[in-house]
C-alpha cells in the first residue's frame, strides 16, 4: 500500500486526489494532509482520512487548535508553519507527494520531496516556472519520479512512448500542442474586457477551480506557465510548443511526430483522470469520471489564440526566451496583479500591464541558485505592488 502526502489538501487538486484515493482504498493510505489557513476543512478531512500528520502552514502555532483537533477525535499530529510542509514532503514514511499548493509557496516543499526521491505528482506550476533547472536537477540526481497532473501535461505524457526512453522521443518529436479552453472571454468583445468583474473571470465554462487559477485561465496566463513547464518536463524548445484553443476541453493536449502522426489524449474535463493516471502509473485505476460519449458530444473545434485578447500568453513566451529569472519575475508579478484584481484594486486588462512593467523593471539574472530566484521573486512583487498602487490611484 502506497502512502500519500497531499500538499494543498483543501483545494481542488487535493479534493480530487482524496476522491480517487477513496475509490482505491486497497492501494493507497493518506499519510499527511496540509492546508494554508482552512482549519475547519482540514479538521473534517483529518477525521475522515486519519492521516499521520496534518499541517496548517499559514497559521501561527496554536495550542487551542491542537486541543480542538484532539477533542474532535482527530488522531493526527498537528504541525504548523512552512517548514512543516517541507518535513512532511520529505518524510521517509511517505511514498507519493501530491504537489497541489498554488503559487510560489509550493516551491520549497516540492523541492524537498524531490530531494528525497519521492514519486511527485506535480500540479504546482511554480516549481518548474521559477526554478525549472534546479528542480529537474533534483529529480534526476535524487532518483525522484516526476509525473505531471495538470491535465495538459499529463495528456502529453500519456502520448509519449515509455519504452525507449526520453532521448528517442526528442528525436522523433515535431511539436507539442497544448490545448486551452479559451476561458469565459474567448468570444467577448475586447472593448468589453475592461469592465470584467472578478465574478465573471472566475466563472470558467468547463472546469471547477480556485479563484486565482480561474483568473489565470481567463487571461491565458495559466497556459503561458504551462508552456514554460513543458519546456522543462519534456526537454523541448519553445519553438516546439504551440497553444491551440479547444473550447470543449475534451482533447487535453496532442503530440505530433516527424512522420506526421498526431496522438491525442481525450477525456471529460475532470481532474480525477490525470490524478488517477499518475497515482496508478504504469497501471490504470478507477478515477470516478463518467465515460466519454463522443457521439453525444458531436463536434470538436480548434482555433489559434488571439494575441490581442490574451497578452499574458505572449508575455510568458517572452519570459521563456529571456530565460534566467525572467519566469520567476513573470510569475511573481502575476500573483500580485491577480490578487489586486480579485480585490478590485485594478481592472482586468491591467493584469498584463503589471506583469509587463515587472519584466521591464527588474533585472534578469541567471537562475542557478535558489536565493537568486527568490530575490527576483521579491523584487518583482515590490515592483508589481508599486504599479498596482499607481494604477489604483489613477482609477
DAURHU-V460489 format. One record per backbone hydrogen bond with DSSP energy under -0.5 kcal/mol. NH is the residue of the N-H (numbers start at 1). CO is the residue of the C=O. E is the energy in kcal/mol with one decimal. If there is no record, write none. Layout:
NH_CO_E, NH_CO_E
This chain:
2_27_-2.7, 4_29_-2.6, 5_96_-2.8, 6_4_-0.5, 6_32_-2.9, 7_5_-0.7, 7_98_-2.7, 8_6_-0.7, 9_6_-0.6, 9_34_-2.8, 10_34_-0.6, 11_8_-1.1, 14_8_-0.8, 15_11_-2.6, 16_12_-2.2, 17_13_-2.5, 18_14_-2.5, 19_15_-1.7, 20_16_-2.0, 21_17_-2.8, 22_18_-2.3, 23_19_-1.4, 24_20_-0.7, 24_21_-1.0, 25_22_-0.8, 27_24_-2.3, 28_24_-1.4, 29_2_-2.7, 31_4_-3.3, 31_29_-0.5, 32_4_-1.7, 33_53_-1.7, 34_6_-1.7, 35_55_-2.4, 39_37_-2.3, 42_38_-2.2, 43_39_-2.3, 44_40_-2.0, 45_41_-2.3, 46_42_-2.4, 47_43_-2.1, 48_44_-1.6, 49_45_-2.8, 50_46_-2.0, 52_31_-1.1, 53_31_-1.8, 54_77_-2.5, 55_33_-2.3, 56_79_-2.6, 57_35_-2.6, 57_55_-0.7, 58_36_-2.5, 59_56_-0.6, 66_62_-1.9, 67_63_-2.5, 68_64_-2.3, 69_65_-2.4, 70_66_-2.2, 71_67_-2.9, 72_68_-1.3, 73_70_-1.5, 74_69_-2.4, 77_52_-2.3, 79_54_-2.9, 79_77_-0.5, 81_56_-1.7, 85_81_-0.7, 86_82_-1.3, 87_83_-1.9, 88_84_-2.3, 89_85_-2.1, 90_86_-1.5, 94_91_-1.6, 95_3_-2.6, 96_3_-2.2, 97_119_-2.6, 98_5_-3.0, 99_97_-0.8, 99_121_-2.4, 100_7_-1.9, 100_98_-1.3, 106_103_-1.9, 107_104_-1.8, 109_105_-0.5, 110_106_-1.5, 111_107_-2.4, 112_108_-2.2, 113_109_-2.0, 114_110_-2.0, 115_111_-2.5, 116_112_-0.9, 117_114_-1.9, 118_113_-1.9, 119_95_-1.9, 120_118_-0.7, 120_145_-3.3, 121_97_-2.8, 121_119_-0.6, 122_120_-0.9, 122_147_-1.8, 123_99_-2.0, 123_121_-0.7, 124_99_-1.5, 125_123_-0.8, 127_124_-0.5, 128_125_-1.0, 129_125_-2.4, 130_126_-2.7, 131_126_-0.6, 131_127_-0.8, 132_128_-1.0, 135_131_-3.1, 136_132_-2.6, 137_133_-1.8, 138_134_-2.1, 139_135_-2.3, 140_136_-2.4, 141_137_-2.9, 142_138_-2.1, 143_139_-0.6, 144_139_-1.4, 145_118_-2.2, 146_144_-0.6, 147_120_-3.0, 147_145_-0.6, 149_122_-2.4, 150_122_-0.8, 154_150_-2.7, 155_151_-1.6, 156_152_-2.1, 157_153_-2.6, 158_154_-2.3, 159_155_-1.4, 159_156_-0.5, 160_156_-0.6, 160_157_-1.0, 168_165_-0.6, 169_165_-1.0, 170_166_-2.2, 171_167_-1.7, 172_168_-1.2, 173_169_-1.1, 174_256_-2.9, 175_256_-1.7, 176_240_-3.4, 177_254_-2.8, 178_176_-0.7, 178_242_-3.1, 179_177_-0.6, 179_252_-0.7, 180_244_-1.9, 185_182_-0.6, 186_183_-0.9, 192_189_-1.4, 193_189_-0.6, 193_190_-1.1, 195_192_-1.2, 196_193_-1.6, 201_197_-2.3, 202_198_-1.7, 203_200_-1.0, 204_202_-1.5, 209_207_-0.7, 214_210_-1.8, 215_211_-2.0, 216_212_-2.2, 217_213_-1.8, 218_214_-2.0, 219_215_-2.3, 220_216_-0.8, 221_216_-0.9, 222_216_-2.0, 224_220_-1.6, 225_221_-2.2, 226_222_-1.8, 227_223_-1.8, 228_224_-1.7, 229_225_-2.7, 230_226_-2.6, 231_227_-1.5, 232_228_-1.2, 233_229_-3.1, 234_230_-2.3, 235_231_-0.7, 236_231_-0.7, 240_237_-1.5, 241_238_-1.5, 242_176_-2.8, 242_240_-0.6, 244_178_-2.4, 245_303_-3.2, 246_180_-3.8, 249_246_-1.7, 252_250_-0.7, 252_265_-2.6, 253_265_-0.6, 254_177_-2.6, 255_263_-2.5, 256_175_-2.8, 257_261_-2.8, 258_172_-2.7, 260_257_-2.2, 263_255_-2.7, 265_253_-1.6, 267_250_-1.9, 270_268_-1.5, 273_270_-2.0, 275_271_-1.7, 276_272_-2.4, 277_273_-2.2, 278_274_-2.3, 279_275_-2.7, 280_276_-2.2, 281_277_-1.6, 283_280_-2.2, 294_292_-0.7, 297_293_-1.9, 298_294_-2.7, 299_297_-1.7, 303_245_-1.9, 305_243_-0.5, 307_305_-0.7, 309_306_-0.5, 310_306_-2.0, 313_310_-1.1, 314_310_-0.8, 315_311_-2.0, 316_312_-1.7, 317_313_-1.7, 318_314_-2.0, 319_315_-2.3, 320_316_-2.3, 321_317_-2.1, 322_318_-2.2, 323_319_-1.9, 325_365_-2.0, 326_323_-2.0, 329_325_-2.2, 330_326_-2.8, 331_327_-2.5, 332_328_-2.5, 333_329_-2.4, 334_330_-1.9, 335_331_-2.2, 336_332_-1.9, 337_333_-2.6, 338_334_-3.2, 339_335_-1.8, 340_336_-2.1, 341_337_-2.4, 342_338_-2.9, 343_339_-1.5, 344_341_-1.8, 345_340_-3.3, 346_340_-0.8, 350_347_-0.9, 351_348_-1.6, 353_349_-0.6, 354_350_-2.2, 355_351_-1.8, 356_352_-2.7, 357_353_-2.2, 358_354_-1.7, 359_355_-2.3, 360_356_-1.9, 361_357_-2.2, 362_358_-2.3, 368_366_-0.6, 373_369_-1.5, 374_370_-2.7, 375_371_-2.2, 376_372_-2.0, 377_373_-2.2, 378_374_-2.2, 379_375_-2.7, 380_376_-2.5, 381_377_-1.9, 382_378_-2.0, 383_379_-2.5, 384_380_-2.7, 385_381_-2.6, 386_382_-2.0, 387_383_-2.2, 388_384_-2.4, 389_385_-2.4, 390_386_-2.3, 391_387_-2.6, 392_388_-2.7, 393_389_-2.3, 394_390_-1.9, 395_391_-1.7
